[in-house]
C-alpha cells in the first residue's frame, strides 16, 4: 500500500493548542509503545512520529490526522 507521507515530510495537525506543524521523523507499521501508551499501527494504518517545528516536542499521530504543510 502506498502511504500518504514519508520520513522528512512537513505536515500539520490539530492539537488542543491549535494547528501545529512539524517534520516526520519515524513511521510505525506495527504496534509500538510511546510515552507509556501502546499505539496501534499497521501497514494499512501507520502512525508517524513528528517533531514540532516550534518546540521540538515529539508527537505520534495516525495518517488520517495529518495534512501536508503548504
Secondary structure, DSSP 4 states (H G I P E B T S, - for coil): ---S--TT-EEEEEETTEEEEEEEEEEESS-EEETTEEEP--SSS-EEEEEETTT--EEEEEGGG-EE--
